Amino acid sequence: MKKLVLIAVAASMVTGLTSISRAADDGGAKKDKAARHAELLKKYDKNGDGKLDESEKAAMKEDQKKHKKDGDKKEETK
């Protein structure tokens, strides 16, 4: 009976620690996303209103297309 209780407690502890670890990982992903968003605003928000209008979004998409094409060319030369 004591072994069963010990096993149950150990399993609960492992499950709890796994949950804590996953929560910490999610927090890091949110920070990375927020940092990326801030970088994009800084680069493309030309009028400084804190959001991207249609022309700013178009410029961002154009840069992404160019970057993707440049990346494809680099892979072909390898």
Beta strands, then each sheet from edge to edge (+ up, - down):
end
